[in-house]
Amino acid sequence: MSNAIQQFENYLIHEKRYSRHTLSNYRRDLLQFSSWFAEKNDAETRAENNAEDKAEDKAEDKAEDNVENKTEHTILDADSLSIRNWVATLHRQGVSGKTLQRKLSSLRSFYQYSLRKRLIKKNPALDISAPKSPRKLPGTLDAETLTQLLEIPGDSILAIRDRAIMELFYSSGLRLSELTGLDLDSIDLNENMLTAIGKGNKTRILPIGKKASEALQSWLKSRVALLGAHSQETALFISKQGKRISPRTVQQRLNVWRKKQGLEQAIHPHKLRHSFASHILESSGDLRAVQELLGHADISTTQIYTHLDFQHLAKVYDKAHPRARKKN
């Protein structure tokens, strides 16, 4: 890893306090571009050297010339054209527009940091946009399917915990990382509110629905039995080992209950979040409120749910309007 990338990563860790997942994405994007840029320029340099050697026919000086002409190309030497070519290459390889947008965002942030540190004179990644990809509508569950999923039978500790997890996902529209990051003091069941820490360490206050509140109260009574030697654990949701539950475990448990409840379609935490957003918008029509509840920085991200809402309205229209109904 180049020194410039390492400095930038230290900045993200110690000053921006980004999550490990975000840091991993930044590192992978920057190293990928750095490697591509170096290889591309090294190949061009070798081609130029070979052409000069043949033209001048100086075989005795060939080794010396190669040493003199060899230039180390780093990520700080890249210009806008190089970045555009890289993006175009990835696009031809089938990389989605959304992924390319993220990679460009990584480059823009890196070069903006390098500009402030006076390592470069201008940010070459500015004003470069990724090709747009067709926007997929998020998968959601209807109310009947959600009821089937959430009515978990049994009173085992894991059943009580998993019921509380799924109810909270659907009740408050949490991301997976937000749910696993909750501590005991993150929730206030007297006010039925919780404090979630989202992307970029942004904090937001969210309501807890009645069903989720009841499920959490049951879980808090059962939680003590799983603590064991980890009596000081502050995490709201813990594993069988008494430690903070991992995102992977949550995903696995959702899949377990999907099968037990006889559901065919895949269930994952984000689908519960999508269902939460779609159902709130469907009932209220308040896009700004949904944006705040989801913690979206840009309302354009939230607007995708308006397409889901329109699909619902279209179905209602087709069933209700005399001129829309098909004749038997």
Backbone bond lengths (Angstrom), bond angles and torsions (degrees), N, CA, C in turn:
res aa  C-N    CA-C-N  psi(-1)  N-CA   C-N-CA  omega(-1)  CA-C   N-CA-C  phi
1 M - - - 1.459 - - 1.523 109.26 -
2 S 1.339 116.19 133.65 1.459 119.51 -179.03 1.522 110.32 -67.51
3 N 1.328 114.80 157.46 1.460 120.29 -179.04 1.526 111.32 -61.72
4 A 1.345 116.25 -37.40 1.468 120.30 -179.00 1.528 110.92 -64.37
5 I 1.332 116.99 -42.89 1.465 120.56 178.81 1.518 110.38 -66.21
6 Q 1.335 116.89 -39.36 1.461 120.58 178.94 1.527 111.54 -63.04
7 Q 1.332 116.67 -41.77 1.470 120.64 177.31 1.531 110.80 -62.28
8 F 1.322 115.77 -42.64 1.460 120.60 179.57 1.525 110.44 -63.46
9 E 1.330 117.46 -41.11 1.456 120.37 179.64 1.530 110.85 -65.15
10 N 1.322 117.50 -39.57 1.469 120.49 176.65 1.529 110.90 -61.93
11 Y 1.323 115.71 -36.93 1.466 120.90 177.46 1.527 110.47 -63.75
12 L 1.332 117.28 -43.72 1.464 121.20 179.29 1.522 111.60 -65.46
13 I 1.335 116.71 -34.55 1.467 120.76 -178.45 1.522 111.07 -74.27
14 H 1.324 116.20 -51.75 1.466 120.15 -169.22 1.531 114.14 -89.20
15 E 1.318 117.24 -27.83 1.465 118.85 -178.27 1.533 112.54 -105.71
16 K 1.313 117.14 -45.97 1.467 120.18 -179.97 1.521 111.98 -84.02
17 R 1.339 116.44 -22.98 1.472 122.48 178.82 1.530 112.11 55.88
18 Y 1.319 115.26 47.07 1.459 120.22 178.71 1.528 110.62 -73.02
19 S 1.321 115.53 156.41 1.464 120.74 179.72 1.527 110.34 -71.44
20 R 1.341 115.48 162.76 1.458 120.31 179.27 1.531 111.15 -61.29
21 H 1.328 115.95 -36.96 1.462 120.27 -179.87 1.529 110.44 -63.48
22 T 1.335 117.06 -45.44 1.461 121.03 179.50 1.519 111.02 -65.43
23 L 1.328 116.85 -41.41 1.468 121.20 178.26 1.520 110.93 -61.03
24 S 1.331 115.65 -40.87 1.463 120.35 179.55 1.525 110.90 -62.20
25 N 1.333 116.87 -40.36 1.464 120.74 178.44 1.524 111.42 -64.97
26 Y 1.334 116.65 -45.48 1.461 120.40 178.88 1.531 110.50 -59.93
27 R 1.330 116.34 -48.16 1.463 120.72 -177.59 1.527 110.95 -60.64
28 R 1.338 116.22 -46.44 1.460 120.26 -178.56 1.531 111.37 -62.70
29 D 1.332 117.74 -43.17 1.461 121.44 -179.24 1.525 111.52 -64.51
30 L 1.324 116.13 -45.53 1.470 120.30 -177.51 1.524 111.78 -67.87
31 L 1.324 116.94 -41.49 1.463 119.90 179.23 1.523 111.09 -68.08
32 Q 1.324 116.72 -36.14 1.461 120.42 178.70 1.536 110.27 -63.04
33 F 1.332 116.19 -47.45 1.458 118.92 179.55 1.524 111.21 -67.57
34 S 1.317 117.05 -41.13 1.465 121.39 -179.66 1.522 110.98 -59.29
35 S 1.332 115.99 -43.57 1.467 120.71 -179.95 1.536 110.63 -66.36
36 W 1.334 116.16 -44.45 1.473 120.82 179.81 1.526 110.40 -61.58
37 F 1.328 116.44 -44.47 1.461 121.29 -177.29 1.529 110.91 -64.63
38 A 1.332 116.83 -43.13 1.459 120.77 -179.41 1.529 111.01 -65.40
39 E 1.325 116.97 -45.19 1.463 120.93 -179.44 1.533 111.33 -63.74
40 K 1.342 115.75 -42.20 1.463 120.54 -179.25 1.520 110.46 -62.02
41 N 1.323 117.87 -45.97 1.454 121.41 -177.44 1.520 112.12 -73.47
42 D 1.323 117.45 -34.02 1.465 120.34 175.64 1.524 110.19 -63.87
43 A 1.331 116.88 -40.34 1.462 120.90 179.25 1.526 110.55 -64.75
44 E 1.337 116.06 -41.90 1.458 119.75 178.86 1.532 111.13 -64.89
45 T 1.335 116.58 -39.10 1.464 120.44 179.18 1.522 111.05 -64.71
46 R 1.350 116.14 -42.52 1.463 119.54 179.08 1.527 110.85 -63.38
47 A 1.329 116.60 -39.91 1.463 120.18 179.42 1.525 111.12 -64.08
48 E 1.315 116.80 -41.01 1.467 121.10 178.77 1.521 110.79 -65.21
49 N 1.332 116.71 -42.58 1.467 121.00 -179.96 1.519 111.03 -62.82
50 N 1.349 116.35 -42.66 1.461 120.23 -179.67 1.522 111.01 -64.37
51 A 1.334 116.48 -39.94 1.463 120.21 179.32 1.524 110.90 -64.21
52 E 1.341 115.78 -41.78 1.464 119.53 179.61 1.522 111.28 -65.81
53 D 1.354 115.62 -39.26 1.468 119.86 -179.18 1.519 111.53 -62.48
54 K 1.336 115.31 -43.23 1.459 119.49 -178.73 1.524 110.85 -67.93
55 A 1.310 116.45 -40.38 1.464 120.23 -177.79 1.522 111.27 -66.59
56 E 1.303 117.31 -41.24 1.466 121.30 -175.34 1.522 112.69 -90.68
57 D 1.372 114.64 -17.52 1.468 120.35 177.31 1.520 111.09 53.30
58 K 1.337 116.70 49.54 1.464 120.72 179.30 1.514 108.48 -112.97
59 A 1.291 115.72 74.44 1.461 120.87 -176.18 1.520 111.92 -63.46
60 E 1.364 116.56 -33.98 1.460 118.66 -176.40 1.525 112.72 -68.81
61 D 1.365 116.83 -23.47 1.461 119.66 -178.53 1.520 112.52 -101.81
62 K 1.331 116.52 6.95 1.461 120.46 -172.30 1.527 112.13 -61.37
63 A 1.337 116.68 -48.28 1.462 120.18 -178.05 1.514 111.07 -62.86
64 E 1.345 115.56 -41.85 1.463 119.39 -179.61 1.515 111.66 -66.09
65 D 1.347 116.89 -41.38 1.466 121.23 -179.95 1.513 111.53 -63.11
66 N 1.351 117.57 -39.02 1.462 121.42 -179.22 1.511 111.09 -62.82
67 V 1.347 115.42 -38.56 1.466 119.43 179.24 1.523 109.82 -66.99
68 E 1.347 115.78 -43.60 1.460 119.70 -177.27 1.525 112.14 -67.23
69 N 1.345 116.51 -35.93 1.458 120.52 -174.96 1.520 114.42 -87.60
70 K 1.340 116.16 -9.64 1.457 118.40 -177.50 1.527 110.20 -71.75
71 T 1.314 117.17 121.71 1.458 122.53 -178.74 1.521 109.71 -119.73
72 E 1.312 116.29 134.46 1.462 119.82 177.87 1.530 108.84 -85.66
73 H 1.318 115.59 117.95 1.460 120.92 -178.23 1.537 108.63 -98.01
74 T 1.326 116.84 123.19 1.456 121.27 179.42 1.516 109.99 -112.03
75 I 1.298 115.43 170.05 1.463 121.94 -178.64 1.527 111.72 -61.27
76 L 1.339 117.29 -24.07 1.461 121.01 179.67 1.523 112.50 -74.73
77 D 1.353 117.03 -13.85 1.467 120.76 179.83 1.524 112.49 -88.77
78 A 1.329 117.35 -7.35 1.470 120.53 -174.13 1.524 111.37 -68.58
79 D 1.336 114.91 146.61 1.462 120.39 175.44 1.533 109.23 -116.20
80 S 1.319 116.13 179.22 1.471 121.01 -176.92 1.521 112.00 -61.06
81 L 1.331 116.62 -38.54 1.465 120.20 -178.89 1.528 110.76 -62.91
82 S 1.324 116.38 -40.94 1.469 120.19 178.96 1.524 110.86 -62.41
83 I 1.317 116.41 -42.00 1.466 120.16 -179.52 1.522 110.25 -66.54
84 R 1.330 116.95 -41.11 1.472 120.33 177.77 1.531 110.61 -62.09
85 N 1.331 116.45 -41.70 1.471 120.42 179.58 1.530 111.03 -64.46
86 W 1.318 116.19 -38.47 1.468 120.60 179.03 1.520 110.31 -64.59
87 V 1.321 116.01 -46.58 1.461 120.30 179.10 1.529 110.66 -61.24
88 A 1.331 116.18 -42.58 1.464 120.47 179.14 1.526 111.20 -63.43
89 T 1.325 116.61 -39.14 1.473 120.86 178.46 1.521 110.87 -62.93
90 L 1.315 116.83 -45.72 1.470 120.73 179.52 1.523 110.97 -65.39
91 H 1.326 116.07 -38.20 1.469 119.74 179.69 1.526 110.92 -63.44
92 R 1.341 116.57 -41.01 1.470 120.34 177.50 1.527 111.50 -65.03
93 Q 1.333 115.72 -26.66 1.462 120.26 179.23 1.531 112.23 -81.47
94 G 1.333 116.48 -3.01 1.452 120.48 176.22 1.513 115.44 98.54
95 V 1.333 118.07 8.08 1.473 120.80 178.27 1.526 108.37 -68.51
96 S 1.319 117.31 134.51 1.464 122.04 -175.04 1.530 112.15 -69.88
97 G 1.317 115.12 157.55 1.454 120.55 178.16 1.521 112.37 -60.99
98 K 1.335 116.78 -36.58 1.459 120.76 -179.71 1.521 111.09 -64.53
99 T 1.337 116.37 -42.01 1.466 120.10 178.53 1.520 110.83 -67.05
100 L 1.331 116.63 -39.41 1.463 120.18 178.65 1.526 111.21 -65.37
101 Q 1.328 116.93 -36.34 1.471 120.29 176.35 1.523 110.49 -61.46
102 R 1.335 115.60 -41.47 1.471 118.76 179.11 1.522 111.43 -65.00
103 K 1.329 116.54 -41.22 1.459 120.41 179.93 1.527 110.92 -64.45
104 L 1.330 116.91 -41.02 1.457 120.48 177.16 1.522 111.27 -65.18
105 S 1.314 116.53 -36.53 1.461 120.56 177.09 1.529 110.25 -63.05
106 S 1.326 116.66 -40.11 1.469 120.80 177.10 1.525 110.58 -61.39
107 L 1.333 116.61 -45.13 1.462 120.72 179.57 1.524 111.65 -64.96
108 R 1.330 116.96 -43.39 1.470 120.13 179.98 1.530 110.71 -60.03
109 S 1.322 116.21 -43.52 1.469 120.09 -179.51 1.525 110.97 -65.16
110 F 1.321 115.75 -42.19 1.476 120.12 179.85 1.523 110.98 -63.25
111 Y 1.326 116.90 -46.98 1.464 119.78 -177.13 1.526 111.39 -71.48
112 Q 1.322 117.73 -30.08 1.465 119.94 176.53 1.522 109.70 -66.62
113 Y 1.334 116.23 -40.29 1.471 120.68 175.87 1.530 109.59 -63.68
114 S 1.336 116.85 -45.21 1.470 121.24 -179.14 1.525 111.12 -63.67
115 L 1.324 116.64 -33.54 1.461 121.08 177.82 1.521 110.56 -65.99
116 R 1.333 116.12 -43.24 1.477 119.85 178.52 1.526 111.30 -63.87
117 K 1.329 115.98 -32.84 1.462 121.04 179.07 1.529 112.12 -84.45
118 R 1.343 116.81 2.14 1.463 123.82 178.53 1.523 112.40 61.56
119 L 1.320 115.66 32.13 1.462 120.39 175.40 1.527 110.20 -84.53
120 I 1.329 116.62 -22.90 1.462 122.93 177.37 1.528 108.48 -136.73
121 K 1.321 116.75 167.56 1.468 121.00 -177.44 1.521 113.05 -97.48
122 K 1.344 116.81 -23.18 1.462 120.08 176.93 1.523 109.54 -154.13
123 N 1.322 114.90 160.05 1.457 121.02 -178.81 1.535 109.07 -87.82
124 P 1.336 118.70 109.02 1.469 120.58 -176.29 1.525 114.44 -74.84
125 A 1.337 116.75 -11.04 1.471 119.49 -176.97 1.517 112.88 -93.44
126 L 1.338 117.42 -2.43 1.461 120.07 179.15 1.525 110.59 -68.55
127 D 1.312 115.39 146.52 1.469 122.76 174.37 1.529 113.73 63.89
128 I 1.331 116.68 19.27 1.465 120.41 173.49 1.522 107.58 -105.82
129 S 1.308 116.45 122.39 1.467 120.08 -178.21 1.517 110.10 -113.25
130 A 1.322 114.72 152.54 1.461 120.80 -179.84 1.520 110.21 -86.43
131 P 1.333 117.30 152.17 1.477 119.72 174.16 1.521 109.80 -59.48
132 K 1.312 117.15 141.02 1.454 120.40 -178.44 1.521 110.97 -81.67
133 S 1.311 115.28 139.55 1.454 121.46 175.74 1.517 109.22 -107.29
134 P 1.311 117.49 152.38 1.470 119.29 175.54 1.525 109.86 -56.54
135 R 1.316 116.08 132.10 1.461 119.93 -176.27 1.523 110.47 -84.77
136 K 1.331 115.12 121.58 1.457 120.13 -179.15 1.529 110.11 -81.20
137 L 1.316 116.01 139.21 1.456 119.24 173.81 1.523 108.85 -77.09
138 P 1.324 117.49 135.23 1.467 119.63 -179.64 1.522 111.19 -67.19
139 G 1.315 115.49 145.98 1.456 119.83 177.50 1.519 111.49 -73.46
140 T 1.302 117.55 140.18 1.467 121.48 178.81 1.529 109.69 -133.17
141 L 1.322 114.63 166.89 1.454 122.16 176.46 1.521 108.87 -114.03
142 D 1.329 117.12 140.52 1.458 118.41 176.12 1.529 109.43 -78.64
143 A 1.318 115.76 168.59 1.468 121.18 -174.46 1.527 111.75 -60.13
144 E 1.324 116.90 -38.07 1.467 120.35 -178.58 1.528 111.24 -65.81
145 T 1.338 116.40 -42.17 1.468 120.53 178.87 1.519 110.89 -66.31
146 L 1.324 116.14 -40.09 1.464 120.23 178.69 1.525 110.96 -63.13
147 T 1.305 117.01 -41.14 1.466 120.57 177.85 1.518 110.11 -60.71
148 Q 1.316 115.89 -43.25 1.464 120.43 178.98 1.528 111.02 -61.93
149 L 1.331 117.10 -39.75 1.456 121.49 -179.39 1.525 112.01 -70.74
150 L 1.329 116.39 -43.70 1.463 120.97 -171.11 1.525 113.99 -80.38
151 E 1.307 117.90 -18.62 1.465 119.62 178.65 1.527 110.02 -83.09
152 I 1.320 113.84 70.30 1.465 121.17 -177.70 1.525 109.46 -76.99
153 P 1.318 117.54 126.33 1.466 120.04 179.78 1.536 111.15 -80.98
154 G 1.316 115.72 163.15 1.462 120.98 174.73 1.508 113.63 93.33
155 D 1.332 114.52 161.42 1.467 120.52 -179.25 1.523 111.57 -127.29
156 S 1.348 116.32 27.05 1.466 119.23 174.75 1.527 108.64 -69.85
157 I 1.328 116.15 160.95 1.466 120.11 -178.23 1.521 111.04 -60.40
158 L 1.342 116.66 -42.65 1.465 119.75 -178.65 1.522 111.69 -68.09
159 A 1.327 116.66 -37.33 1.466 119.77 178.15 1.526 110.20 -64.34
160 I 1.320 117.11 -42.28 1.468 121.71 179.07 1.522 110.28 -64.18
161 R 1.343 115.86 -43.31 1.474 119.88 179.01 1.524 111.22 -64.08
162 D 1.332 116.47 -48.22 1.465 120.44 -176.13 1.525 111.60 -66.02
163 R 1.340 116.38 -33.91 1.461 119.77 176.84 1.529 110.09 -63.87
164 A 1.329 115.96 -41.70 1.469 120.28 179.16 1.524 111.00 -65.98
165 I 1.317 116.84 -39.24 1.471 121.05 179.42 1.524 110.99 -62.09
166 M 1.321 116.27 -49.57 1.466 119.68 -176.69 1.523 112.25 -69.72
167 E 1.338 116.56 -37.69 1.460 119.51 176.65 1.524 110.63 -62.59
168 L 1.325 116.41 -38.67 1.465 119.81 -178.37 1.523 111.26 -71.52
169 F 1.322 117.41 -37.92 1.460 120.61 174.83 1.529 110.36 -54.99
170 Y 1.319 114.87 -51.23 1.469 119.85 -175.39 1.528 112.03 -75.25
171 S 1.319 117.06 -31.75 1.458 121.29 -178.37 1.526 112.44 -70.55
172 S 1.349 116.72 -39.42 1.461 119.89 -169.99 1.521 114.20 -119.08
173 G 1.337 118.13 -1.66 1.463 120.66 176.35 1.511 113.62 65.83
174 L 1.326 116.71 37.22 1.457 120.79 -176.26 1.522 112.39 -76.43
175 R 1.330 115.60 149.79 1.456 121.44 166.36 1.529 108.10 -76.89
176 L 1.332 115.91 160.76 1.468 120.23 -179.87 1.522 111.26 -60.09
177 S 1.338 117.17 -45.66 1.470 120.49 -179.04 1.524 111.33 -64.94
178 E 1.335 116.52 -32.45 1.467 119.79 179.05 1.521 110.75 -68.69
179 L 1.327 116.63 -40.39 1.464 119.70 -179.59 1.522 111.64 -67.25
180 T 1.339 117.00 -47.49 1.476 119.02 -178.76 1.526 111.48 -68.59
181 G 1.336 116.99 -20.18 1.466 119.90 179.08 1.514 114.26 -86.50
182 L 1.334 118.30 -3.82 1.464 120.88 -179.21 1.522 111.72 -67.02
183 D 1.322 116.21 138.59 1.459 122.82 173.14 1.521 109.30 -108.22
184 L 1.325 115.73 172.25 1.460 119.90 179.20 1.519 111.72 -58.58
185 D 1.338 115.76 -38.32 1.465 118.46 -178.16 1.536 112.39 -82.69
186 S 1.351 116.89 4.98 1.461 120.32 176.64 1.526 111.89 -79.49
187 I 1.335 116.24 -17.39 1.466 119.00 -176.30 1.524 110.45 -116.43
188 D 1.320 114.58 147.87 1.461 122.58 176.69 1.530 106.42 -131.04
189 L 1.332 115.90 97.95 1.460 120.02 -176.31 1.524 112.33 -77.80
190 N 1.324 117.30 -13.83 1.467 119.15 173.52 1.525 110.57 -69.76
191 E 1.316 115.55 -38.78 1.468 121.02 179.03 1.520 111.66 -99.80
192 N 1.349 116.32 -5.53 1.466 121.55 -175.59 1.532 111.71 52.89
193 M 1.334 114.26 54.72 1.455 122.18 179.43 1.525 108.59 -135.26
194 L 1.321 115.91 156.01 1.462 120.38 174.36 1.516 109.40 -139.12
195 T 1.332 115.25 156.86 1.458 122.00 177.00 1.521 108.30 -112.42
196 A 1.318 116.68 118.32 1.462 121.77 -178.71 1.521 109.39 -111.84
197 I 1.332 115.48 143.20 1.462 121.53 175.91 1.515 107.53 -107.46
198 G 1.339 116.01 112.24 1.452 121.15 -174.27 1.509 113.46 -99.35
199 K 1.329 116.00 -153.95 1.458 121.75 -177.93 1.522 110.23 -63.56
200 G 1.343 115.27 140.84 1.453 119.78 -179.61 1.514 112.67 69.15
201 N 1.353 116.92 22.16 1.471 122.41 -179.50 1.524 112.54 59.24
202 K 1.333 116.19 27.16 1.467 119.48 177.90 1.531 109.54 -81.79
203 T 1.310 115.40 133.70 1.461 121.70 -178.01 1.521 110.57 -100.22
204 R 1.327 116.63 138.60 1.463 119.84 173.79 1.522 109.33 -141.86
205 I 1.325 114.69 150.30 1.459 122.48 179.76 1.522 108.35 -98.16
206 L 1.340 116.15 131.09 1.461 120.72 -176.17 1.523 111.11 -128.65
207 P 1.311 117.03 147.63 1.469 120.22 176.56 1.535 110.91 -77.37
208 I 1.313 115.58 155.24 1.467 122.37 174.61 1.522 106.90 -116.17
209 G 1.315 116.96 123.98 1.455 121.17 -179.26 1.522 112.79 -69.88
210 K 1.316 116.10 166.32 1.466 121.79 -176.36 1.518 112.23 -59.42
211 K 1.340 117.34 -47.92 1.461 121.13 -178.86 1.527 111.00 -63.50
212 A 1.318 116.70 -41.21 1.462 120.77 179.01 1.530 110.69 -66.55
213 S 1.328 116.70 -39.10 1.462 120.85 178.71 1.529 111.02 -62.18
214 E 1.330 116.22 -44.05 1.461 120.42 178.64 1.531 111.00 -63.72
215 A 1.341 116.32 -41.49 1.463 120.41 179.36 1.527 111.15 -65.30
216 L 1.330 117.11 -37.76 1.470 121.06 178.78 1.521 111.35 -67.68
217 Q 1.318 117.68 -39.84 1.461 120.54 178.04 1.524 110.57 -61.00
218 S 1.323 116.99 -41.68 1.470 120.54 177.54 1.522 110.66 -64.74
219 W 1.325 116.39 -41.12 1.463 120.26 -179.55 1.524 111.64 -65.16
220 L 1.320 118.04 -42.85 1.462 120.64 -179.10 1.526 112.00 -61.26
221 K 1.328 116.97 -31.80 1.467 120.20 176.74 1.525 111.17 -71.20
222 S 1.342 116.56 -33.14 1.466 121.10 -177.56 1.530 112.76 -89.25
223 R 1.318 116.90 -19.47 1.464 122.13 -174.54 1.517 112.54 -58.19
224 V 1.319 117.13 -35.69 1.470 122.26 -176.02 1.522 110.41 -58.17
225 A 1.325 117.16 -34.81 1.462 120.63 -176.53 1.523 112.45 -66.55
226 L 1.328 117.42 -24.37 1.464 120.51 -179.99 1.524 113.25 -90.09
227 L 1.321 117.50 -12.98 1.464 120.03 -174.46 1.521 112.76 -65.32
228 G 1.320 118.09 -48.93 1.453 120.97 -178.48 1.512 111.25 59.23
229 A 1.343 115.29 -124.82 1.465 120.94 -177.92 1.527 112.18 -76.81
230 H 1.329 116.03 -10.93 1.475 119.76 -177.79 1.526 110.61 -96.69
231 S 1.317 115.58 52.61 1.465 119.92 -174.86 1.526 113.04 -68.48
232 Q 1.352 117.00 -15.00 1.460 120.22 -178.66 1.527 112.25 -95.29
233 E 1.333 117.30 3.33 1.469 120.56 -178.92 1.524 110.27 -62.81
234 T 1.330 116.10 128.78 1.466 121.47 -176.62 1.521 113.20 -95.45
235 A 1.334 117.52 -10.78 1.462 120.78 -176.82 1.517 111.13 -63.43
236 L 1.332 116.62 140.37 1.463 120.72 177.58 1.522 110.54 -67.27
237 F 1.328 116.12 -47.72 1.465 120.18 -179.47 1.526 109.61 -108.09
238 I 1.318 115.82 126.69 1.458 121.22 -176.72 1.530 110.46 -124.30
239 S 1.322 115.00 160.79 1.462 121.80 -179.32 1.525 110.31 -88.12
240 K 1.322 115.81 -177.72 1.467 120.42 177.69 1.522 111.10 -64.43
241 Q 1.334 117.04 -22.09 1.469 121.38 178.08 1.526 112.45 -84.48
242 G 1.323 117.31 0.12 1.456 120.77 177.66 1.515 114.15 82.51
243 K 1.335 116.83 11.74 1.465 120.50 -179.79 1.527 109.93 -110.76
244 R 1.341 115.87 167.67 1.460 121.13 -179.56 1.531 109.59 -53.07
245 I 1.317 116.29 131.93 1.461 120.83 -177.84 1.525 109.78 -68.47
246 S 1.317 116.98 142.57 1.468 121.44 -178.56 1.530 109.97 -90.03
247 P 1.335 117.37 153.99 1.466 120.51 176.19 1.531 112.26 -55.96
248 R 1.326 116.05 -38.75 1.459 119.69 -178.91 1.526 111.32 -63.26
249 T 1.326 116.89 -40.10 1.463 120.41 179.19 1.523 110.68 -63.60
250 V 1.321 116.90 -41.10 1.468 120.73 178.63 1.520 109.78 -60.48
251 Q 1.320 117.31 -45.66 1.467 121.18 179.51 1.528 111.24 -60.40
252 Q 1.334 116.15 -42.99 1.468 120.32 -179.78 1.520 111.70 -64.87
253 R 1.326 116.14 -40.68 1.472 119.86 -178.29 1.535 110.75 -67.91
254 L 1.311 117.91 -35.98 1.462 120.26 176.09 1.526 110.43 -61.86
255 N 1.313 116.05 -40.73 1.460 120.26 179.84 1.526 111.07 -67.42
256 V 1.348 115.97 -37.07 1.470 120.43 177.43 1.522 110.12 -60.25
257 W 1.326 116.42 -47.13 1.468 119.70 -177.54 1.523 112.10 -72.73
258 R 1.325 117.07 -29.85 1.470 119.17 175.02 1.527 110.28 -58.27
259 K 1.318 115.71 -45.04 1.463 120.26 -179.36 1.532 111.02 -68.79
260 K 1.339 116.47 -43.35 1.462 119.94 -178.91 1.524 112.16 -64.30
261 Q 1.344 116.40 -32.80 1.460 120.85 -178.60 1.526 112.23 -88.45
262 G 1.333 116.45 3.13 1.455 120.82 173.51 1.515 115.10 73.25
263 L 1.326 117.12 32.15 1.465 120.62 179.26 1.522 110.59 -95.91
264 E 1.323 115.87 136.03 1.458 120.64 -177.64 1.529 112.03 -82.57
265 Q 1.334 116.76 -44.41 1.461 119.84 -174.72 1.522 112.33 -73.45
266 A 1.330 115.03 151.83 1.463 120.76 -179.18 1.530 110.08 -65.62
267 I 1.325 115.44 144.13 1.464 121.91 177.67 1.518 108.40 -123.37
268 H 1.300 115.96 127.57 1.454 120.85 175.50 1.528 108.31 -140.74
269 P 1.335 118.23 161.25 1.472 120.47 -176.16 1.517 114.34 -52.97
270 H 1.343 117.29 -38.94 1.458 118.83 -176.89 1.529 111.86 -69.98
271 K 1.327 116.60 -25.41 1.460 118.43 177.84 1.529 109.74 -69.55
272 L 1.327 117.60 -34.27 1.464 120.61 175.43 1.527 110.31 -68.04
273 R 1.323 116.49 -37.26 1.474 120.90 176.99 1.533 110.03 -66.05
274 H 1.334 116.48 -43.48 1.465 120.04 177.67 1.532 111.01 -62.00
275 S 1.322 116.07 -40.75 1.461 120.08 -179.91 1.524 110.45 -63.85
276 F 1.317 116.30 -42.44 1.466 121.82 176.23 1.531 110.77 -55.23
277 A 1.345 116.06 -50.49 1.465 120.61 -177.04 1.521 111.39 -64.85
278 S 1.328 116.05 -44.19 1.460 120.12 -177.79 1.521 111.65 -63.93
279 H 1.338 116.83 -42.75 1.457 120.28 -177.20 1.529 111.77 -70.54
280 I 1.333 116.88 -36.96 1.466 120.10 176.73 1.529 110.18 -64.16
281 L 1.336 116.12 -46.21 1.465 120.08 -179.34 1.523 111.10 -66.18
282 E 1.308 116.23 -38.51 1.460 121.42 179.69 1.525 111.68 -60.67
283 S 1.332 115.78 -36.93 1.469 120.55 -177.47 1.523 113.15 -85.79
284 S 1.349 116.13 -35.88 1.462 119.34 -172.81 1.521 113.96 -103.32
285 G 1.339 116.90 -33.72 1.462 120.44 -174.77 1.519 113.27 72.09
286 D 1.343 117.42 10.68 1.463 121.83 -176.28 1.531 109.79 -97.39
287 L 1.332 115.80 93.99 1.466 120.85 -176.17 1.523 111.78 -66.67
288 R 1.332 117.04 -37.97 1.472 120.77 -179.83 1.522 111.20 -63.00
289 A 1.326 116.11 -40.52 1.467 119.67 179.69 1.521 110.44 -64.72
290 V 1.333 116.50 -41.41 1.466 120.31 178.62 1.522 110.27 -64.37
291 Q 1.328 116.76 -38.33 1.461 120.79 176.86 1.530 111.07 -58.78
292 E 1.322 116.47 -45.61 1.460 121.07 179.80 1.531 111.26 -65.36
293 L 1.324 116.20 -42.56 1.468 120.21 -179.27 1.521 112.00 -64.23
294 L 1.331 116.59 -37.83 1.462 120.46 -179.32 1.524 112.66 -81.19
295 G 1.326 117.04 -19.17 1.464 119.82 -178.86 1.512 113.00 78.12
296 H 1.349 117.23 29.87 1.459 121.25 177.64 1.521 109.88 -79.10
297 A 1.328 116.88 130.35 1.462 120.20 177.74 1.521 110.91 -72.06
298 D 1.317 117.37 -32.74 1.463 122.82 -176.86 1.526 109.35 -119.14
299 I 1.312 116.34 129.24 1.471 119.52 -177.32 1.528 111.67 -66.72
300 S 1.332 117.89 -19.72 1.467 119.85 177.92 1.525 110.84 -63.12
301 T 1.328 116.90 -28.48 1.463 120.79 176.49 1.520 110.02 -67.55
302 T 1.326 116.13 -37.35 1.464 121.38 -178.67 1.520 111.40 -75.07
303 Q 1.324 116.64 -26.74 1.460 120.26 -173.59 1.522 113.79 -63.55
304 I 1.315 117.12 -17.18 1.463 118.95 178.07 1.531 110.67 -60.91
305 Y 1.334 116.48 -27.14 1.460 119.72 -179.69 1.524 112.23 -73.16
306 T 1.320 116.32 -17.42 1.467 117.92 175.61 1.525 110.64 -67.66
307 H 1.319 117.36 -28.31 1.465 120.83 176.61 1.519 110.39 -67.92
308 L 1.346 115.32 -39.66 1.457 119.46 176.74 1.524 110.41 -64.28
309 D 1.344 115.18 -41.73 1.451 120.37 -179.63 1.531 110.25 -63.54
310 F 1.339 116.43 -39.45 1.458 119.91 179.05 1.530 110.92 -65.32
311 Q 1.333 116.51 -38.12 1.462 119.23 177.66 1.524 110.60 -59.60
312 H 1.331 115.76 -40.91 1.464 120.31 178.47 1.531 110.03 -63.96
313 L 1.341 116.10 -46.28 1.465 120.31 -179.37 1.532 111.10 -62.94
314 A 1.332 116.27 -37.33 1.457 120.13 179.48 1.522 111.36 -63.92
315 K 1.335 116.17 -38.41 1.465 119.77 178.37 1.527 111.06 -66.42
316 V 1.348 115.21 -42.13 1.465 119.53 177.60 1.523 110.03 -61.24
317 Y 1.337 116.30 -43.63 1.462 121.61 -179.94 1.533 110.73 -60.58
318 D 1.323 115.72 -47.11 1.468 119.98 -177.59 1.524 111.72 -60.70
319 K 1.336 115.46 -34.52 1.466 119.16 -178.73 1.527 112.12 -80.76
320 A 1.341 116.99 -30.92 1.457 120.25 -169.80 1.522 115.09 -97.76
321 H 1.338 117.45 -34.24 1.464 118.99 -172.72 1.525 110.77 -78.84
322 P 1.357 117.21 128.79 1.472 121.14 -177.93 1.520 113.62 -56.01
323 R 1.348 116.77 -35.61 1.438 120.35 -176.97 1.528 112.87 -85.77
324 A 1.344 116.59 -7.51 1.457 120.93 -179.11 1.516 112.19 -97.61
325 R 1.360 115.63 -24.92 1.456 119.28 -177.36 1.531 111.49 -68.93
326 K 1.326 114.70 139.01 1.450 119.54 178.08 1.527 109.58 -77.89
327 K 1.325 115.78 144.11 1.470 120.30 177.70 1.527 110.10 -76.26
328 N 1.315 115.58 143.45 1.457 119.55 176.79 1.536 109.93 -72.93
